[in-house]
């Protein structure tokens, strides 16, 4: 929809939904008062039951959209926590070699940097970044290489089966959390349900005006109040429809905090090694 053309603007959903509500009100007012289609209702009053039925249909449809949007938003928040927990569990999984542990930490830093900068910051989680795939593949290759060393005589480059299995399991959980995050980010671009909701809101707006067709001023005031409510309803739904865009966008704060902690540890280790060399 319109707001997705400007993903970096936090107010794009607010402005887009305002335009939707204004357009619905304008089309309803012009259809009733500037076309002869509804002139018959000057003589025959519209049944209130029809207006209530149309509004009820719209309420049910917008409730379905809201439930789906809120569920996706909550799932996105939970997936962020799960992804960060998977990273921490991967870092906490013990391995036999300090060299292997250092290499794992380096690849995890690479993973976090590219997730926060590219997938989250640039792609808004709508598509995967190849550098993140490279980091995950490198982590898998490190463990597989170390496990293969057990079949040779180089015991100093060997990781036992239990440790390797634990690391690979944590990697699988991290991949799953990331894939779920990207799936949620990619599903926010379906405009069909928005078109249906706008069409049903237009029908409800027309039926509201037809109840007051003999008094144009009263109809205009009622329509303005109705469209204002439409704006608020649409805005609440849209702000939660894509968890990674808009004013309510979820930020990768836990991942960034973990990344900064790893970078700080690496800097402290580098400074300690430099002091020892001096």
C-alpha positions as CSV (number, residue, x, y, z in Angstrom):
1,X,0.0,0.0,0.0
2,X,0.9,3.7,-0.1
3,X,2.7,3.8,3.3
4,X,5.0,0.9,2.2
5,X,6.5,3.1,-0.5
6,X,8.1,5.2,2.3
7,X,9.4,2.6,4.8
8,X,11.9,5.0,6.4
9,X,9.2,7.6,7.3
10,X,7.7,6.8,10.7
11,X,4.6,8.9,9.9
12,X,3.9,7.3,6.5
13,X,1.2,5.0,7.9
14,X,-0.5,7.9,9.7
15,X,-0.6,10.0,6.6
16,X,-1.7,7.1,4.4
17,X,-4.6,6.2,6.6
18,X,-5.7,9.8,6.7
19,X,-5.8,9.9,3.0
20,X,-7.8,6.6,2.9
21,X,-10.4,8.0,5.3
22,X,-10.6,11.3,3.5
23,X,-11.0,9.6,0.1
24,X,-13.7,7.3,1.4
25,X,-15.6,10.3,2.8
26,X,-15.2,12.3,-0.4
27,X,-16.3,9.4,-2.7
28,X,-19.3,8.7,-0.5
29,X,-20.4,12.3,-0.4
30,X,-20.0,12.8,-4.2
31,X,-21.8,9.5,-4.9
32,X,-24.9,10.5,-2.9
33,X,-25.2,14.2,-3.6
34,X,-23.6,14.6,-7.0
35,X,-24.9,11.6,-8.9
36,X,-28.5,10.5,-9.6
37,X,-27.9,6.9,-8.4
38,X,-29.3,7.5,-4.9
39,X,-32.0,10.0,-5.7
40,X,-34.7,7.4,-5.0
41,X,-33.9,7.7,-1.3
42,X,-35.3,11.3,-1.3
43,X,-38.7,9.7,-1.4
44,X,-38.1,6.3,0.2
45,X,-36.2,6.4,3.5
46,X,-33.4,3.9,3.9
47,X,-34.0,1.1,6.4
48,X,-31.9,1.4,9.5
49,X,-31.4,-2.3,9.5
50,X,-29.5,-2.2,6.2
51,X,-27.1,0.5,7.6
52,X,-26.6,-1.6,10.7
53,X,-25.9,-4.7,8.7
54,X,-23.3,-2.9,6.5
55,X,-21.5,-1.5,9.5
56,X,-21.6,-4.8,11.3
57,X,-20.0,-6.5,8.3
58,X,-17.3,-3.8,8.2
59,X,-16.7,-4.2,12.0
60,X,-16.3,-7.9,11.7
61,X,-13.8,-7.6,8.8
62,X,-11.7,-4.9,10.5
63,X,-11.7,-7.0,13.7
64,X,-10.3,-9.9,11.7
65,X,-7.6,-7.6,10.2
66,X,-6.8,-6.2,13.7
67,X,-6.5,-9.7,15.3
68,X,-4.2,-10.8,12.5
69,X,-2.0,-7.7,12.7
70,X,-1.7,-7.8,16.5
71,X,-0.8,-11.5,16.4
72,X,1.9,-10.9,13.8
73,X,3.2,-8.0,15.9
74,X,3.4,-10.0,19.1
75,X,5.0,-12.9,17.2
76,X,7.7,-10.6,15.9
77,X,8.5,-9.4,19.4
78,X,8.7,-12.9,20.6
79,X,10.9,-13.9,17.7
80,X,13.3,-11.1,18.5
81,X,13.7,-12.4,22.0
82,X,14.1,-16.0,20.8
83,X,16.8,-14.9,18.2
84,X,18.7,-13.1,20.9
85,X,18.5,-16.0,23.3
86,X,19.7,-18.3,20.5
87,X,22.7,-16.1,20.0
88,X,23.5,-16.1,23.7
89,X,23.1,-19.8,24.1
90,X,25.4,-20.3,21.1
91,X,28.0,-18.1,22.7
92,X,27.6,-19.9,26.0
93,X,28.0,-23.4,24.6
94,X,31.4,-24.7,25.7
95,X,33.9,-25.9,23.1
96,X,37.3,-27.6,23.7
97,X,39.5,-25.1,21.9
98,X,39.9,-21.4,22.7
99,X,40.8,-20.8,19.1
100,X,37.5,-22.3,18.0
101,X,35.6,-20.3,20.6
102,X,37.3,-17.1,19.3
103,X,36.3,-18.0,15.7
104,X,32.7,-18.6,16.7
105,X,32.6,-15.3,18.5
106,X,34.0,-13.5,15.4
107,X,31.3,-15.1,13.2
108,X,28.6,-14.2,15.7
109,X,29.7,-10.6,15.6
110,X,29.6,-10.7,11.8
111,X,26.1,-12.2,12.0
112,X,24.8,-9.5,14.4
113,X,26.3,-6.7,12.5
114,X,24.8,-7.7,9.2
115,X,21.4,-8.5,10.7
116,X,21.1,-5.1,12.5
117,X,22.6,-3.0,9.7
118,X,21.4,-4.8,6.5
119,X,18.4,-7.1,7.2
120,X,16.8,-4.9,9.9
121,X,18.1,-1.4,9.0
122,X,18.2,-1.6,5.1
123,X,15.8,-4.3,4.1
124,X,13.2,-3.9,7.0
125,X,13.3,-7.8,7.3
126,X,11.6,-8.2,4.0
127,X,14.5,-10.1,2.4
128,X,17.6,-12.0,3.5
129,X,21.0,-10.6,3.3
130,X,23.7,-12.9,1.8
131,X,26.3,-11.8,4.3
132,X,24.1,-13.2,7.1
133,X,23.9,-16.5,5.3
134,X,27.7,-16.5,4.9
135,X,28.1,-16.0,8.6
136,X,25.8,-18.9,9.5
137,X,27.5,-21.2,6.9
138,X,30.9,-20.3,8.3
139,X,29.8,-21.2,11.8
140,X,28.6,-24.6,10.5
141,X,31.8,-25.1,8.6
142,X,33.9,-24.3,11.7
143,X,32.2,-27.0,13.8
144,X,32.2,-29.5,11.0
145,X,35.9,-29.0,10.4
146,X,36.7,-29.4,14.0
147,X,34.6,-32.5,14.2
148,X,36.4,-34.0,11.2
149,X,39.7,-33.4,13.0
150,X,38.7,-36.1,15.5
151,X,39.1,-38.7,12.8
152,X,42.7,-37.6,12.3
153,X,45.7,-37.5,14.6
154,X,45.4,-33.7,15.2
155,X,43.8,-33.9,18.6
156,X,44.5,-30.2,19.2
157,X,41.9,-29.3,16.4
158,X,39.3,-31.8,17.5
159,X,35.8,-31.0,19.0
160,X,34.0,-33.9,20.6
161,X,30.6,-35.1,19.3
162,X,28.7,-33.8,22.3
163,X,30.0,-30.2,22.0
164,X,29.6,-30.2,18.3
165,X,26.1,-31.4,18.6
166,X,25.2,-28.7,21.1
167,X,26.7,-26.0,18.9
168,X,24.9,-27.2,15.8
169,X,21.6,-27.4,17.7
170,X,21.9,-23.8,18.8
171,X,22.7,-22.9,15.2
172,X,19.6,-24.6,13.9
173,X,17.5,-22.7,16.5
174,X,19.1,-19.4,15.4
175,X,18.4,-20.2,11.7
176,X,14.8,-21.0,12.6
177,X,14.3,-17.7,14.5
178,X,15.8,-15.7,11.7
179,X,13.7,-17.5,9.0
180,X,10.6,-16.8,11.0
181,X,11.5,-13.1,11.4
182,X,12.0,-12.8,7.6
183,X,8.7,-14.6,6.9
184,X,6.8,-12.0,9.1
185,X,8.6,-9.1,7.4
186,X,7.8,-10.4,3.9
187,X,4.1,-10.9,4.6
188,X,3.3,-7.2,5.2
189,X,2.9,-6.4,1.5
190,X,-0.5,-8.0,0.7
191,X,-2.8,-5.1,-0.3
192,X,-5.9,-7.1,-1.1
193,X,-7.4,-7.0,2.4
194,X,-6.8,-3.2,2.5
195,X,-8.8,-2.8,-0.7
196,X,-11.6,-4.9,0.8
197,X,-11.7,-3.0,4.0
198,X,-11.9,0.3,2.1
199,X,-14.7,-0.9,-0.1
200,X,-16.7,-2.1,2.9
201,X,-16.0,1.2,4.7
202,X,-17.3,3.1,1.6
203,X,-20.5,1.1,1.6
204,X,-21.0,1.8,5.3
205,X,-20.3,5.6,4.7
206,X,-22.8,5.8,1.9
207,X,-25.5,4.1,3.9
208,X,-24.9,6.6,6.8
209,X,-25.4,9.5,4.4
210,X,-28.5,8.0,3.0
211,X,-30.1,8.1,6.4
212,X,-29.8,11.9,6.3
213,X,-30.1,12.6,2.6
214,X,-32.7,15.3,3.1
215,X,-30.4,17.3,5.3
216,X,-27.0,17.8,3.6
217,X,-25.4,19.6,6.5
218,X,-26.3,16.9,9.0
219,X,-25.1,14.3,6.6
220,X,-21.8,16.1,6.2
221,X,-21.3,16.4,9.9
222,X,-22.1,12.7,10.5
223,X,-19.8,11.7,7.6
224,X,-16.9,13.7,9.0
225,X,-17.3,12.1,12.4
226,X,-17.5,8.7,10.8
227,X,-14.4,9.2,8.6
228,X,-12.5,10.5,11.7
229,X,-13.2,7.2,13.4
230,X,-12.2,5.3,10.3
231,X,-8.9,7.1,10.3
232,X,-8.2,6.1,13.9
233,X,-9.2,2.5,13.3
234,X,-7.2,2.1,10.1
235,X,-4.2,3.8,11.7
236,X,-4.2,1.4,14.7
237,X,-4.4,-1.6,12.4
238,X,-1.8,-0.4,9.9
239,X,0.7,0.5,12.6
240,X,0.7,-3.1,13.7
241,X,0.4,-4.7,10.3
242,X,4.1,-4.6,9.5
243,X,6.1,-4.9,12.8
244,X,9.3,-3.4,11.2
245,X,7.9,-0.2,9.6
246,X,6.3,2.9,11.1
247,X,5.9,4.5,14.5
248,X,5.5,1.2,16.2
249,X,8.4,-0.5,14.4
250,X,10.2,-3.1,16.5
251,X,13.9,-2.2,16.9
252,X,16.7,-4.8,17.3
253,X,17.7,-3.5,20.7
254,X,18.5,-6.9,22.3
255,X,20.7,-7.9,19.3
256,X,22.5,-4.5,19.3
257,X,23.1,-4.8,23.0
258,X,24.6,-8.3,22.5
259,X,26.7,-7.0,19.7
260,X,28.1,-4.1,21.7
261,X,28.9,-6.5,24.5
262,X,30.9,-8.8,22.2
263,X,32.7,-5.8,20.7
264,X,33.6,-4.5,24.1
265,X,34.9,-7.9,25.2
266,X,37.0,-8.1,22.0
267,X,38.4,-4.6,22.6
268,X,39.3,-5.4,26.2
269,X,41.0,-8.7,25.2
270,X,43.0,-6.8,22.5
271,X,44.1,-4.2,25.0
272,X,45.1,-6.8,27.5
273,X,47.2,-8.7,24.9
274,X,48.8,-5.4,23.8
275,X,49.8,-4.7,27.4
276,X,51.3,-8.1,27.9
277,X,53.4,-7.7,24.7
278,X,54.7,-4.4,26.0
